[in-house]
Amino acid sequence: MKITAQEEYGLRVLLRIARHENGEGISIPALSEAEGLSTAYVAKLTRMLRMSGYINSTPGYKGGYILAQPADQVNINKVLKVLGGALFNKAFCEEYPGAVKLCTNSIDCSVRSLWQMIQLTVDQLLDKVSLQDLINPEQESSFLLESILKQNAK
């Protein structure tokens, strides 16, 4: 399992917008420079985030992108699914049947059960994380995320 570049960079761009403190929007060139990404890629990511309702664009000289809702209401699980999708979904078996049209294990598949359990666990954990939880410096965010993990383990 891998985190895609689109998920990583999209989340970083969203965090950069959330951390922009002066109340004004932050432009694509400013996001591009701050994150070390091409302007075209940042434009693609901001379009995805805007179309999904996470950010709004503000016009004018001091325009740019702002959060569409408070950071504590932005669910990281949903953001990551917009940027890259779920690790496992029910269509997976239909998309990867092997050399035949129907997977030879479509009736009784213990591997599918494993992927479903992993997806459920990841969803339960990420559903407890908001954008606000990640705005803090790494040490504070790490402590908070560890406490969420411990609560999830109970």
N, CA, C and O atoms as a GROMACS GRO file, in nm:
protein
  616
    1MET      N    1   0.085  -0.118   0.000
    1MET     CA    2   0.000   0.000   0.000
    1MET      C    3   0.089   0.124   0.000
    1MET      O    4   0.188   0.131   0.073
    2LYS      N    5   0.052   0.217  -0.081
    2LYS     CA    6   0.130   0.339  -0.092
    2LYS      C    7   0.038   0.460  -0.089
    2LYS      O    8  -0.076   0.455  -0.136
    3ILE      N    9   0.091   0.566  -0.034
    3ILE     CA   10   0.024   0.695  -0.041
    3ILE      C   11   0.068   0.755  -0.175
    3ILE      O   12   0.188   0.762  -0.203
    4THR      N   13  -0.026   0.798  -0.256
    4THR     CA   14   0.010   0.854  -0.385
    4THR      C   15   0.064   0.996  -0.371
    4THR      O   16   0.039   1.064  -0.271
    5ALA      N   17   0.138   1.039  -0.471
    5ALA     CA   18   0.189   1.176  -0.473
    5ALA      C   19   0.073   1.275  -0.470
    5ALA      O   20   0.080   1.379  -0.404
    6GLN      N   21  -0.034   1.242  -0.540
    6GLN     CA   22  -0.150   1.332  -0.544
    6GLN      C   23  -0.212   1.348  -0.405
    6GLN      O   24  -0.253   1.458  -0.368
    7GLU      N   25  -0.219   1.240  -0.328
    7GLU     CA   26  -0.272   1.248  -0.192
    7GLU      C   27  -0.180   1.331  -0.102
    7GLU      O   28  -0.226   1.420  -0.030
    8GLU      N   29  -0.052   1.302  -0.108
    8GLU     CA   30   0.047   1.374  -0.027
    8GLU      C   31   0.048   1.523  -0.060
    8GLU      O   32   0.034   1.607   0.028
    9TYR      N   33   0.064   1.555  -0.188
    9TYR     CA   34   0.073   1.695  -0.227
    9TYR      C   35  -0.060   1.768  -0.210
    9TYR      O   36  -0.062   1.885  -0.173
   10GLY      N   37  -0.170   1.700  -0.238
   10GLY     CA   38  -0.300   1.762  -0.219
   10GLY      C   39  -0.326   1.798  -0.075
   10GLY      O   40  -0.378   1.906  -0.045
   11LEU      N   41  -0.288   1.707   0.016
   11LEU     CA   42  -0.304   1.736   0.159
   11LEU      C   43  -0.211   1.848   0.202
   11LEU      O   44  -0.249   1.932   0.284
   12ARG      N   45  -0.089   1.850   0.149
   12ARG     CA   46   0.004   1.959   0.182
   12ARG      C   47  -0.048   2.094   0.134
   12ARG      O   48  -0.036   2.194   0.205
   13VAL      N   49  -0.104   2.098   0.015
   13VAL     CA   50  -0.161   2.222  -0.038
   13VAL      C   51  -0.278   2.267   0.049
   13VAL      O   52  -0.289   2.386   0.082
   14LEU      N   53  -0.364   2.175   0.086
   14LEU     CA   54  -0.479   2.209   0.172
   14LEU      C   55  -0.430   2.261   0.308
   14LEU      O   56  -0.486   2.357   0.360
   15LEU      N   57  -0.329   2.198   0.363
   15LEU     CA   58  -0.273   2.245   0.491
   15LEU      C   59  -0.212   2.384   0.476
   15LEU      O   60  -0.227   2.468   0.564
   16ARG      N   61  -0.144   2.409   0.366
   16ARG     CA   62  -0.083   2.540   0.342
   16ARG      C   63  -0.192   2.647   0.336
   16ARG      O   64  -0.175   2.756   0.391
   17ILE      N   65  -0.302   2.617   0.271
   17ILE     CA   66  -0.414   2.711   0.264
   17ILE      C   67  -0.471   2.734   0.404
   17ILE      O   68  -0.500   2.848   0.441
   18ALA      N   69  -0.486   2.628   0.481
   18ALA     CA   70  -0.541   2.639   0.616
   18ALA      C   71  -0.450   2.720   0.708
   18ALA      O   72  -0.497   2.792   0.796
   19ARG      N   73  -0.320   2.708   0.687
   19ARG     CA   74  -0.223   2.778   0.772
   19ARG      C   75  -0.203   2.924   0.732
   19ARG      O   76  -0.142   3.002   0.806
   20HIS      N   77  -0.254   2.962   0.617
   20HIS     CA   78  -0.238   3.100   0.569
   20HIS      C   79  -0.319   3.192   0.660
   20HIS      O   80  -0.442   3.194   0.652
   21GLU      N   81  -0.251   3.266   0.744
   21GLU     CA   82  -0.315   3.333   0.857
   21GLU      C   83  -0.377   3.470   0.831
   21GLU      O   84  -0.462   3.513   0.908
   22ASN      N   85  -0.338   3.536   0.728
   22ASN     CA   86  -0.381   3.676   0.716
   22ASN      C   87  -0.525   3.693   0.667
   22ASN      O   88  -0.569   3.806   0.646
   23GLY      N   89  -0.597   3.586   0.650
   23GLY     CA   90  -0.736   3.596   0.609
   23GLY      C   91  -0.756   3.620   0.461
   23GLY      O   92  -0.869   3.617   0.412
   24GLU      N   93  -0.646   3.643   0.390
   24GLU     CA   94  -0.655   3.662   0.246
   24GLU      C   95  -0.627   3.528   0.179
   24GLU      O   96  -0.569   3.437   0.239
   25GLY      N   97  -0.668   3.519   0.055
   25GLY     CA   98  -0.641   3.397  -0.019
   25GLY      C   99  -0.493   3.382  -0.051
   25GLY      O  100  -0.418   3.479  -0.051
   26ILE      N  101  -0.453   3.259  -0.079
   26ILE     CA  102  -0.316   3.234  -0.121
   26ILE      C  103  -0.321   3.184  -0.266
   26ILE      O  104  -0.399   3.096  -0.300
   27SER      N  105  -0.238   3.242  -0.349
   27SER     CA  106  -0.243   3.217  -0.494
   27SER      C  107  -0.175   3.086  -0.532
   27SER      O  108  -0.098   3.029  -0.455
   28ILE      N  109  -0.204   3.041  -0.653
   28ILE     CA  110  -0.139   2.920  -0.705
   28ILE      C  111   0.013   2.939  -0.713
   28ILE      O  112   0.086   2.849  -0.672
   29PRO      N  113   0.063   3.052  -0.764
   29PRO     CA  114   0.209   3.069  -0.765
   29PRO      C  115   0.271   3.066  -0.624
   29PRO      O  116   0.379   3.011  -0.605
   30ALA      N  117   0.203   3.125  -0.527
   30ALA     CA  118   0.254   3.123  -0.389
   30ALA      C  119   0.252   2.981  -0.332
   30ALA      O  120   0.346   2.939  -0.265
   31LEU      N  121   0.144   2.907  -0.359
   31LEU     CA  122   0.136   2.766  -0.315
   31LEU      C  123   0.246   2.684  -0.383
   31LEU      O  124   0.311   2.601  -0.319
   32SER      N  125   0.264   2.708  -0.512
   32SER     CA  126   0.364   2.636  -0.589
   32SER      C  127   0.505   2.657  -0.532
   32SER      O  128   0.581   2.562  -0.513
   33GLU      N  129   0.536   2.781  -0.504
   33GLU     CA  130   0.668   2.814  -0.449
   33GLU      C  131   0.686   2.756  -0.309
   33GLU      O  132   0.791   2.700  -0.277
   34ALA      N  133   0.584   2.770  -0.226
   34ALA     CA  134   0.593   2.724  -0.087
   34ALA      C  135   0.607   2.572  -0.078
   34ALA      O  136   0.674   2.522   0.012
   35GLU      N  137   0.544   2.499  -0.170
   35GLU     CA  138   0.546   2.352  -0.164
   35GLU      C  139   0.645   2.289  -0.260
   35GLU      O  140   0.664   2.167  -0.259
   36GLY      N  141   0.709   2.370  -0.345
   36GLY     CA  142   0.807   2.316  -0.438
   36GLY      C  143   0.744   2.231  -0.548
   36GLY      O  144   0.801   2.132  -0.592
   37LEU      N  145   0.625   2.271  -0.591
   37LEU     CA  146   0.551   2.198  -0.695
   37LEU      C  147   0.530   2.290  -0.815
   37LEU      O  148   0.535   2.412  -0.802
   38SER      N  149   0.508   2.232  -0.931
   38SER     CA  150   0.482   2.314  -1.049
   38SER      C  151   0.347   2.384  -1.035
   38SER      O  152   0.257   2.334  -0.967
   39THR      N  153   0.334   2.498  -1.098
   39THR     CA  154   0.206   2.570  -1.091
   39THR      C  155   0.094   2.489  -1.156
   39THR      O  156  -0.020   2.494  -1.110
   40ALA      N  157   0.126   2.414  -1.261
   40ALA     CA  158   0.024   2.332  -1.327
   40ALA      C  159  -0.028   2.224  -1.232
   40ALA      O  160  -0.149   2.197  -1.228
   41TYR      N  161   0.061   2.163  -1.156
   41TYR     CA  162   0.020   2.058  -1.063
   41TYR      C  163  -0.061   2.116  -0.948
   41TYR      O  164  -0.161   2.057  -0.906
   42VAL      N  165  -0.019   2.230  -0.897
   42VAL     CA  166  -0.094   2.297  -0.791
   42VAL      C  167  -0.232   2.337  -0.842
   42VAL      O  168  -0.330   2.326  -0.770
   43ALA      N  169  -0.239   2.383  -0.966
   43ALA     CA  170  -0.368   2.419  -1.026
   43ALA      C  171  -0.460   2.298  -1.032
   43ALA      O  172  -0.579   2.308  -1.004
   44LYS      N  173  -0.405   2.183  -1.070
   44LYS     CA  174  -0.484   2.059  -1.075
   44LYS      C  175  -0.536   2.022  -0.935
   44LYS      O  176  -0.653   1.988  -0.919
   45LEU      N  177  -0.447   2.029  -0.835
   45LEU     CA  178  -0.486   1.993  -0.699
   45LEU      C  179  -0.590   2.090  -0.642
   45LEU      O  180  -0.687   2.047  -0.579
   46THR      N  181  -0.570   2.219  -0.664
   46THR     CA  182  -0.667   2.317  -0.612
   46THR      C  183  -0.802   2.302  -0.682
   46THR      O  184  -0.906   2.323  -0.620
   47ARG      N  185  -0.800   2.266  -0.809
   47ARG     CA  186  -0.926   2.243  -0.880
   47ARG      C  187  -1.001   2.125  -0.814
   47ARG      O  188  -1.121   2.135  -0.790
   48MET      N  189  -0.931   2.017  -0.786
   48MET     CA  190  -0.993   1.900  -0.722
   48MET      C  191  -1.050   1.939  -0.586
   48MET      O  192  -1.162   1.902  -0.552
   49LEU      N  193  -0.972   2.013  -0.509
   49LEU     CA  194  -1.016   2.052  -0.375
   49LEU      C  195  -1.133   2.151  -0.380
   49LEU      O  196  -1.222   2.147  -0.296
   50ARG      N  197  -1.131   2.239  -0.480
   50ARG     CA  198  -1.240   2.336  -0.496
   50ARG      C  199  -1.368   2.266  -0.542
   50ARG      O  200  -1.476   2.294  -0.489
   51MET      N  201  -1.356   2.176  -0.639
   51MET     CA  202  -1.474   2.105  -0.690
   51MET      C  203  -1.536   2.015  -0.583
   51MET      O  204  -1.655   1.984  -0.588
   52SER      N  205  -1.456   1.974  -0.486
   52SER     CA  206  -1.505   1.889  -0.377
   52SER      C  207  -1.556   1.970  -0.258
   52SER      O  208  -1.604   1.913  -0.160
   53GLY      N  209  -1.546   2.102  -0.267
   53GLY     CA  210  -1.601   2.188  -0.163
   53GLY      C  211  -1.510   2.214  -0.044
   53GLY      O  212  -1.556   2.261   0.060
   54TYR      N  213  -1.381   2.185  -0.057
   54TYR     CA  214  -1.289   2.208   0.055
   54TYR      C  215  -1.229   2.348   0.055
   54TYR      O  216  -1.194   2.401   0.160
   55ILE      N  217  -1.217   2.407  -0.064
   55ILE     CA  218  -1.162   2.542  -0.072
   55ILE      C  219  -1.248   2.626  -0.166
   55ILE      O  220  -1.322   2.573  -0.250
   56ASN      N  221  -1.237   2.757  -0.150
   56ASN     CA  222  -1.303   2.852  -0.238
   56ASN      C  223  -1.197   2.942  -0.298
   56ASN      O  224  -1.093   2.967  -0.237
   57SER      N  225  -1.223   2.991  -0.418
   57SER     CA  226  -1.131   3.087  -0.478
   57SER      C  227  -1.189   3.226  -0.457
   57SER      O  228  -1.310   3.248  -0.467
   58THR      N  229  -1.100   3.320  -0.430
   58THR     CA  230  -1.140   3.458  -0.412
   58THR      C  231  -1.077   3.541  -0.524
   58THR      O  232  -0.957   3.530  -0.547
   59PRO      N  233  -1.156   3.622  -0.593
   59PRO     CA  234  -1.104   3.700  -0.706
   59PRO      C  235  -1.031   3.826  -0.660
   59PRO      O  236  -1.038   3.866  -0.544
   60GLY      N  237  -0.963   3.886  -0.753
   60GLY     CA  238  -0.904   4.017  -0.727
   60GLY      C  239  -0.754   4.013  -0.702
   60GLY      O  240  -0.691   3.908  -0.703
   61TYR      N  241  -0.701   4.131  -0.680
   61TYR     CA  242  -0.557   4.150  -0.661
   61TYR      C  243  -0.505   4.065  -0.545
   61TYR      O  244  -0.398   4.004  -0.556
   62LYS      N  245  -0.577   4.061  -0.436
   62LYS     CA  246  -0.535   3.983  -0.321
   62LYS      C  247  -0.611   3.851  -0.313
   62LYS      O  248  -0.627   3.793  -0.206
   63GLY      N  249  -0.657   3.805  -0.428
   63GLY     CA  250  -0.734   3.682  -0.434
   63GLY      C  251  -0.647   3.559  -0.420
   63GLY      O  252  -0.525   3.568  -0.407
   64GLY      N  253  -0.712   3.446  -0.423
   64GLY     CA  254  -0.643   3.319  -0.409
   64GLY      C  255  -0.739   3.218  -0.350
   64GLY      O  256  -0.860   3.226  -0.372
   65TYR      N  257  -0.685   3.123  -0.278
   65TYR     CA  258  -0.767   3.016  -0.221
   65TYR      C  259  -0.775   3.026  -0.069
   65TYR      O  260  -0.677   3.055  -0.001
   66ILE      N  261  -0.896   3.001  -0.020
   66ILE     CA  262  -0.922   2.998   0.124
   66ILE      C  263  -1.002   2.872   0.154
   66ILE      O  264  -1.060   2.812   0.064
   67LEU      N  265  -1.003   2.832   0.281
   67LEU     CA  266  -1.084   2.717   0.319
   67LEU      C  267  -1.232   2.751   0.302
   67LEU      O  268  -1.274   2.864   0.327
   68ALA      N  269  -1.309   2.653   0.260
   68ALA     CA  270  -1.453   2.673   0.242
   68ALA      C  271  -1.528   2.649   0.371
   68ALA      O  272  -1.644   2.687   0.384
   69GLN      N  273  -1.464   2.586   0.468
   69GLN     CA  274  -1.525   2.557   0.597
   69GLN      C  275  -1.415   2.558   0.703
   69GLN      O  276  -1.297   2.548   0.669
   70PRO      N  277  -1.452   2.569   0.829
   70PRO     CA  278  -1.349   2.569   0.934
   70PRO      C  279  -1.266   2.439   0.931
   70PRO      O  280  -1.317   2.332   0.900
   71ALA      N  281  -1.138   2.453   0.963
   71ALA     CA  282  -1.046   2.338   0.957
   71ALA      C  283  -1.090   2.222   1.045
   71ALA      O  284  -1.063   2.106   1.013
   72ASP      N  285  -1.157   2.251   1.155
   72ASP     CA  286  -1.200   2.141   1.244
   72ASP      C  287  -1.317   2.063   1.187
   72ASP      O  288  -1.356   1.960   1.243
   73GLN      N  289  -1.375   2.109   1.077
   73GLN     CA  290  -1.486   2.039   1.013
   73GLN      C  291  -1.442   1.964   0.886
   73GLN      O  292  -1.524   1.902   0.819
   74VAL      N  293  -1.313   1.972   0.854
   74VAL     CA  294  -1.260   1.905   0.734
   74VAL      C  295  -1.206   1.768   0.775
   74VAL      O  296  -1.106   1.759   0.846
   75ASN      N  297  -1.273   1.663   0.731
   75ASN     CA  298  -1.238   1.525   0.764
   75ASN      C  299  -1.128   1.476   0.670
   75ASN      O  300  -1.145   1.476   0.548
   76ILE      N  301  -1.016   1.434   0.727
   76ILE     CA  302  -0.900   1.393   0.647
   76ILE      C  303  -0.930   1.268   0.565
   76ILE      O  304  -0.880   1.255   0.453
   77ASN      N  305  -1.008   1.177   0.616
   77ASN     CA  306  -1.044   1.057   0.540
   77ASN      C  307  -1.115   1.094   0.410
   77ASN      O  308  -1.084   1.040   0.304
   78LYS      N  309  -1.209   1.186   0.420
   78LYS     CA  310  -1.283   1.228   0.300
   78LYS      C  311  -1.193   1.302   0.202
   78LYS      O  312  -1.205   1.284   0.081
   79VAL      N  313  -1.102   1.385   0.254
   79VAL     CA  314  -1.010   1.458   0.167
   79VAL      C  315  -0.922   1.359   0.090
   79VAL      O  316  -0.906   1.372  -0.032
   80LEU      N  317  -0.866   1.261   0.160
   80LEU     CA  318  -0.779   1.164   0.094
   80LEU      C  319  -0.854   1.081  -0.009
   80LEU      O  320  -0.796   1.043  -0.111
   81LYS      N  321  -0.981   1.053   0.015
   81LYS     CA  322  -1.059   0.978  -0.083
   81LYS      C  323  -1.087   1.062  -0.208
   81LYS      O  324  -1.094   1.008  -0.318
   82VAL      N  325  -1.103   1.192  -0.190
   82VAL     CA  326  -1.120   1.281  -0.305
   82VAL      C  327  -0.991   1.284  -0.388
   82VAL      O  328  -0.996   1.284  -0.511
   83LEU      N  329  -0.879   1.288  -0.320
   83LEU     CA  330  -0.750   1.300  -0.388
   83LEU      C  331  -0.702   1.169  -0.450
   83LEU      O  332  -0.632   1.171  -0.551
   84GLY      N  333  -0.739   1.056  -0.390
   84GLY     CA  334  -0.685   0.931  -0.442
   84GLY      C  335  -0.775   0.810  -0.434
   84GLY      O  336  -0.744   0.706  -0.492
   85GLY      N  337  -0.885   0.821  -0.364
   85GLY     CA  338  -0.974   0.706  -0.350
   85GLY      C  339  -0.939   0.620  -0.231
   85GLY      O  340  -0.841   0.645  -0.161
   86ALA      N  341  -1.019   0.519  -0.209
   86ALA     CA  342  -0.999   0.426  -0.099
   86ALA      C  343  -0.886   0.328  -0.133
   86ALA      O  344  -0.855   0.307  -0.250
   87LEU      N  345  -0.824   0.271  -0.031
   87LEU     CA  346  -0.725   0.166  -0.053
   87LEU      C  347  -0.790   0.046  -0.121
   87LEU      O  348  -0.732  -0.014  -0.212
   88PHE      N  349  -0.909   0.011  -0.076
   88PHE     CA  350  -0.981  -0.104  -0.129
   88PHE      C  351  -1.128  -0.069  -0.141
   88PHE      O  352  -1.187  -0.013  -0.048
   89ASN      N  353  -1.188  -0.101  -0.255
   89ASN     CA  354  -1.332  -0.084  -0.269
   89ASN      C  355  -1.390  -0.209  -0.334
   89ASN      O  356  -1.316  -0.292  -0.386
   90LYS      N  357  -1.519  -0.222  -0.330
   90LYS     CA  358  -1.585  -0.343  -0.378
   90LYS      C  359  -1.562  -0.369  -0.526
   90LYS      O  360  -1.567  -0.484  -0.570
   91ALA      N  361  -1.535  -0.267  -0.604
   91ALA     CA  362  -1.512  -0.283  -0.747
   91ALA      C  363  -1.374  -0.340  -0.777
   91ALA      O  364  -1.347  -0.381  -0.890
   92PHE      N  365  -1.286  -0.345  -0.678
   92PHE     CA  366  -1.150  -0.392  -0.699
   92PHE      C  367  -1.147  -0.531  -0.762
   92PHE      O  368  -1.074  -0.555  -0.858
   93CYS      N  369  -1.225  -0.622  -0.707
   93CYS     CA  370  -1.225  -0.760  -0.758
   93CYS      C  371  -1.272  -0.768  -0.903
   93CYS      O  372  -1.227  -0.853  -0.979
   94GLU      N  373  -1.363  -0.680  -0.940
   94GLU     CA  374  -1.412  -0.678  -1.077
   94GLU      C  375  -1.307  -0.617  -1.172
   94GLU      O  376  -1.299  -0.656  -1.288
   95GLU      N  377  -1.228  -0.525  -1.121
   95GLU     CA  378  -1.128  -0.458  -1.204
   95GLU      C  379  -1.002  -0.542  -1.224
   95GLU      O  380  -0.931  -0.525  -1.323
   96TYR      N  381  -0.974  -0.634  -1.130
   96TYR     CA  382  -0.852  -0.714  -1.135
   96TYR      C  383  -0.882  -0.863  -1.120
   96TYR      O  384  -0.842  -0.925  -1.021
   97PRO      N  385  -0.952  -0.921  -1.218
   97PRO     CA  386  -0.989  -1.063  -1.206
   97PRO      C  387  -0.877  -1.158  -1.246
   97PRO      O  388  -0.887  -1.278  -1.220
   98GLY      N  389  -0.772  -1.109  -1.306
   98GLY     CA  390  -0.667  -1.196  -1.358
   98GLY      C  391  -0.687  -1.213  -1.508
   98GLY      O  392  -0.739  -1.124  -1.575
   99ALA      N  393  -0.646  -1.327  -1.559
   99ALA     CA  394  -0.653  -1.352  -1.703
   99ALA      C  395  -0.793  -1.389  -1.751
   99ALA      O  396  -0.819  -1.389  -1.871
  100VAL      N  397  -0.883  -1.418  -1.659
  100VAL     CA  398  -1.020  -1.454  -1.695
  100VAL      C  399  -1.113  -1.339  -1.663
  100VAL      O  400  -1.073  -1.242  -1.598
  101LYS      N  401  -1.238  -1.348  -1.709
  101LYS     CA  402  -1.333  -1.238  -1.688
  101LYS      C  403  -1.381  -1.228  -1.544
  101LYS      O  404  -1.418  -1.120  -1.498
  102LEU      N  405  -1.381  -1.338  -1.473
  102LEU     CA  406  -1.429  -1.340  -1.335
  102LEU      C  407  -1.320  -1.399  -1.248
  102LEU      O  408  -1.264  -1.504  -1.281
  103CYS      N  409  -1.288  -1.334  -1.137
  103CYS     CA  410  -1.185  -1.382  -1.047
  103CYS      C  411  -1.216  -1.525  -1.003
  103CYS      O  412  -1.330  -1.557  -0.969
  104THR      N  413  -1.115  -1.609  -1.004
  104THR     CA  414  -1.133  -1.749  -0.965
  104THR      C  415  -1.168  -1.764  -0.817
  104THR      O  416  -1.212  -1.870  -0.773
  105ASN      N  417  -1.148  -1.657  -0.741
  105ASN     CA  418  -1.178  -1.659  -0.598
  105ASN      C  419  -1.298  -1.570  -0.563
  105ASN      O  420  -1.311  -1.527  -0.449
  106SER      N  421  -1.383  -1.541  -0.660
  106SER     CA  422  -1.491  -1.446  -0.637
  106SER      C  423  -1.594  -1.494  -0.535
  106SER      O  424  -1.661  -1.412  -0.472
  107ILE      N  425  -1.608  -1.623  -0.517
  107ILE     CA  426  -1.705  -1.677  -0.422
  107ILE      C  427  -1.648  -1.682  -0.280
  107ILE      O  428  -1.714  -1.641  -0.185
  108ASP      N  429  -1.527  -1.734  -0.266
  108ASP     CA  430  -1.466  -1.754  -0.134
  108ASP      C  431  -1.324  -1.697  -0.137
  108ASP      O  432  -1.231  -1.761  -0.185
  109CYS      N  433  -1.310  -1.575  -0.085
  109CYS     CA  434  -1.180  -1.507  -0.095
  109CYS      C  435  -1.138  -1.451   0.040
  109CYS      O  436  -1.192  -1.349   0.085
  110SER      N  437  -1.043  -1.515   0.103
  110SER     CA  438  -0.993  -1.466   0.232
  110SER      C  439  -0.908  -1.342   0.214
  110SER      O  440  -0.896  -1.262   0.308
  111VAL      N  441  -0.848  -1.323   0.097
  111VAL     CA  442  -0.768  -1.202   0.072
  111VAL      C  443  -0.858  -1.080   0.069
  111VAL      O  444  -0.823  -0.974   0.123
  112ARG      N  445  -0.975  -1.093   0.008
  112ARG     CA  446  -1.071  -0.982   0.005
  112ARG      C  447  -1.110  -0.941   0.148
  112ARG      O  448  -1.122  -0.823   0.177
  113SER      N  449  -1.128  -1.039   0.235
  113SER     CA  450  -1.160  -1.010   0.375
  113SER      C  451  -1.049  -0.930   0.442
  113SER      O  452  -1.076  -0.839   0.521
  114LEU      N  453  -0.925  -0.965   0.410
  114LEU     CA  454  -0.810  -0.892   0.466
  114LEU      C  455  -0.814  -0.746   0.420
  114LEU      O  456  -0.801  -0.655   0.501
  115TRP      N  457  -0.831  -0.724   0.288
  115TRP     CA  458  -0.833  -0.586   0.236
  115TRP      C  459  -0.948  -0.507   0.295
  115TRP      O  460  -0.934  -0.388   0.325
  116GLN      N  461  -1.063  -0.571   0.310
  116GLN     CA  462  -1.179  -0.501   0.369
  116GLN      C  463  -1.151  -0.462   0.513
  116GLN      O  464  -1.189  -0.352   0.555
  117MET      N  465  -1.085  -0.549   0.590
  117MET     CA  466  -1.053  -0.518   0.730
  117MET      C  467  -0.952  -0.405   0.739
  117MET      O  468  -0.963  -0.318   0.826
  118ILE      N  469  -0.854  -0.405   0.650
  118ILE     CA  470  -0.755  -0.297   0.649
  118ILE      C  471  -0.824  -0.165   0.615
  118ILE      O  472  -0.798  -0.063   0.679
  119GLN      N  473  -0.911  -0.166   0.514
  119GLN     CA  474  -0.983  -0.044   0.476
  119GLN      C  475  -1.068   0.006   0.591
  119GLN      O  476  -1.071   0.126   0.619
  120LEU      N  477  -1.138  -0.083   0.658
  120LEU     CA  478  -1.223  -0.045   0.772
  120LEU      C  479  -1.139   0.019   0.883
  120LEU      O  480  -1.178   0.121   0.940
  121THR      N  481  -1.026  -0.041   0.913
  121THR     CA  482  -0.938   0.012   1.019
  121THR      C  483  -0.884   0.150   0.983
  121THR      O  484  -0.884   0.240   1.066
  122VAL      N  485  -0.839   0.166   0.859
  122VAL     CA  486  -0.787   0.296   0.813
  122VAL      C  487  -0.899   0.401   0.818
  122VAL      O  488  -0.878   0.513   0.864
  123ASP      N  489  -1.018   0.363   0.770
  123ASP     CA  490  -1.132   0.456   0.772
  123ASP      C  491  -1.167   0.500   0.914
  123ASP      O  492  -1.189   0.618   0.939
  124GLN      N  493  -1.171   0.405   1.006
  124GLN     CA  494  -1.206   0.438   1.145
  124GLN      C  495  -1.105   0.534   1.205
  124GLN      O  496  -1.142   0.626   1.278
  125LEU      N  497  -0.978   0.515   1.176
  125LEU     CA  498  -0.875   0.603   1.228
  125LEU      C  499  -0.881   0.741   1.163
  125LEU      O  500  -0.883   0.843   1.232
  126LEU      N  501  -0.882   0.745   1.030
  126LEU     CA  502  -0.880   0.873   0.959
  126LEU      C  503  -1.007   0.954   0.978
  126LEU      O  504  -1.004   1.077   0.968
  127ASP      N  505  -1.119   0.888   1.007
  127ASP     CA  506  -1.244   0.960   1.034
  127ASP      C  507  -1.234   1.044   1.161
  127ASP      O  508  -1.314   1.136   1.180
  128LYS      N  509  -1.139   1.014   1.246
  128LYS     CA  510  -1.121   1.088   1.372
  128LYS      C  511  -1.022   1.204   1.359
  128LYS      O  512  -0.999   1.276   1.455
  129VAL      N  513  -0.964   1.221   1.240
  129VAL     CA  514  -0.863   1.324   1.219
  129VAL      C  515  -0.921   1.437   1.134
  129VAL      O  516  -0.977   1.414   1.027
  130SER      N  517  -0.908   1.560   1.185
  130SER     CA  518  -0.953   1.676   1.108
  130SER      C  519  -0.832   1.754   1.059
  130SER      O  520  -0.720   1.732   1.104
  131LEU      N  521  -0.856   1.843   0.967
  131LEU     CA  522  -0.749   1.930   0.917
  131LEU      C  523  -0.689   2.011   1.031
  131LEU      O  524  -0.569   2.035   1.033
  132GLN      N  525  -0.772   2.052   1.125
  132GLN     CA  526  -0.724   2.128   1.241
  132GLN      C  527  -0.619   2.050   1.319
  132GLN      O  528  -0.525   2.109   1.372
  133ASP      N  529  -0.635   1.917   1.326
  133ASP     CA  530  -0.539   1.833   1.398
  133ASP      C  531  -0.401   1.836   1.335
  133ASP      O  532  -0.302   1.809   1.403
  134LEU      N  533  -0.393   1.868   1.207
  134LEU     CA  534  -0.266   1.867   1.136
  134LEU      C  535  -0.203   2.004   1.118
  134LEU      O  536  -0.090   2.015   1.071
  135ILE      N  537  -0.274   2.108   1.156
  135ILE     CA  538  -0.223   2.245   1.138
  135ILE      C  539  -0.106   2.274   1.233
  135ILE      O  540  -0.017   2.352   1.200
  136ASN      N  541  -0.108   2.212   1.349
  136ASN     CA  542  -0.004   2.237   1.450
  136ASN      C  543   0.133   2.191   1.399
  136ASN      O  544   0.142   2.117   1.302
  137PRO      N  545   0.240   2.236   1.466
  137PRO     CA  546   0.374   2.185   1.433
  137PRO      C  547   0.377   2.032   1.449
  137PRO      O  548   0.294   1.975   1.520
  138GLU      N  549   0.472   1.967   1.383
  138GLU     CA  550   0.476   1.821   1.377
  138GLU      C  551   0.473   1.755   1.515
  138GLU      O  552   0.402   1.656   1.533
  139GLN      N  553   0.546   1.806   1.610
  139GLN     CA  554   0.551   1.743   1.743
  139GLN      C  555   0.413   1.744   1.809
  139GLN      O  556   0.371   1.644   1.867
  140GLU      N  557   0.342   1.856   1.799
  140GLU     CA  558   0.208   1.864   1.857
  140GLU      C  559   0.110   1.773   1.783
  140GLU      O  560   0.030   1.702   1.845
  141SER      N  561   0.117   1.776   1.650
  141SER     CA  562   0.029   1.691   1.570
  141SER      C  563   0.056   1.543   1.598
  141SER      O  564  -0.037   1.463   1.607
  142SER      N  565   0.182   1.507   1.610
  142SER     CA  566   0.220   1.369   1.637
  142SER      C  567   0.162   1.322   1.770
  142SER      O  568   0.110   1.211   1.780
  143PHE      N  569   0.172   1.405   1.872
  143PHE     CA  570   0.116   1.370   2.004
  143PHE      C  571  -0.036   1.351   1.994
  143PHE      O  572  -0.090   1.255   2.048
  144LEU      N  573  -0.101   1.440   1.926
  144LEU     CA  574  -0.247   1.432   1.909
  144LEU      C  575  -0.285   1.306   1.831
  144LEU      O  576  -0.379   1.235   1.869
  145LEU      N  577  -0.213   1.278   1.723
  145LEU     CA  578  -0.244   1.159   1.643
  145LEU      C  579  -0.218   1.030   1.720
  145LEU      O  580  -0.291   0.932   1.705
  146GLU      N  581  -0.115   1.029   1.803
  146GLU     CA  582  -0.090   0.912   1.888
  146GLU      C  583  -0.205   0.890   1.986
  146GLU      O  584  -0.244   0.776   2.011
  147SER      N  585  -0.258   0.997   2.041
  147SER     CA  586  -0.372   0.982   2.135
  147SER      C  587  -0.495   0.930   2.062
  147SER      O  588  -0.571   0.852   2.119
  148ILE      N  589  -0.516   0.972   1.938
  148ILE     CA  590  -0.628   0.920   1.858
  148ILE      C  591  -0.608   0.770   1.831
  148ILE      O  592  -0.703   0.692   1.839
  149LEU      N  593  -0.485   0.733   1.800
  149LEU     CA  594  -0.454   0.592   1.774
  149LEU      C  595  -0.479   0.507   1.898
  149LEU      O  596  -0.534   0.397   1.889
  150LYS      N  597  -0.438   0.558   2.014
  150LYS     CA  598  -0.461   0.484   2.139
  150LYS      C  599  -0.609   0.469   2.169
  150LYS      O  600  -0.652   0.363   2.216
  151GLN      N  601  -0.688   0.573   2.142
  151GLN     CA  602  -0.832   0.566   2.163
  151GLN      C  603  -0.894   0.463   2.069
  151GLN      O  604  -0.986   0.390   2.106
  152ASN      N  605  -0.842   0.458   1.947
  152ASN     CA  606  -0.895   0.365   1.846
  152ASN      C  607  -0.863   0.220   1.883
  152ASN      O  608  -0.938   0.129   1.848
  153ALA      N  609  -0.752   0.198   1.955
  153ALA     CA  610  -0.708   0.064   1.992
  153ALA      C  611  -0.794   0.007   2.107
  153ALA      O  612  -0.794  -0.114   2.129
  154LYS      N  613  -0.866   0.091   2.178
  154LYS     CA  614  -0.946   0.044   2.293
  154LYS      C  615  -1.069  -0.030   2.250
  154LYS      O  616  -1.146  -0.076   2.334
   0.00000   0.00000   0.00000
